[in-house]
C-alpha cells in the first residue's frame, strides 16, 4: 500500500515574529485540512508605512490524501 500527499504553498505574515507567521499560516491550513508536515522555504520581511517590521514566511505544506 502506498501513501500519497498533496503539497501546497502558503505565505504567513506577522508583525510579531517569524515564528508567529508560521503558526498563523499553519493554524489556518490545519483548520481546512489536517497538516501532516511543513517546510519553511523562504523568509523575508518588510517595513510597513507605519514603520513596523512585517515578517513573511513561505511554507510548503504536506497533507496526506485519503487511502
Secondary structure, DSSP 8 states (H G I E B T S, - for coil): ----EEEEEEEEEESS-HHHHHHHHHHHHHHHS---EEEEEEEEEEE-TTS-EEEEEEEEEEEE---
